[in-house]
């Protein structure tokens, strides 16, 4: 990998972070892994983000969108665009909720294609970084994500069936 392409951009607020998430979603070609506390206020119900994610999932049935959260309420009750995506792409989009044993994890992050990532230092701190063409750190974050994913539970389904 050519390190001349490596690009880190500091993020100084929620507006920067939301724009960085938009950039990351547009960069994704195969996989997009997202971890947030609850996704509220980060543009996941915007029409532009919906269109980007829809295009990503529609491009190739092998593309994967994994969404991990501590709290599913926002996604399931207040984010109809993400629920539309989940219904349409239930074979390649999944939403899991972390177990209580992972509630100590307070650094949100997202990874696209094992190469690009966005991360914040804490849920309550809007500062962070957008890294493009940084596969070494992206793979480390992916490993962390997959560990959390493997000890989480499917939380939001594509249907509204209940008992």
Secondary structure, DSSP 8 states (H G I E B T S, - for coil): --GGG-EEEEEESHHHHHHHHHHHHHH-SSEEEEEESS-TTTTTTSHHHHHHHHHHHHH-TT-EEEEEES--HHHHHH-HHHHHHHHHTTTTEEEEEE-GGGTT----EEEETTTEEEEEEETTEEEEEEEES-HHHHHHHHHHHHHHHHTEEEEE-SS----
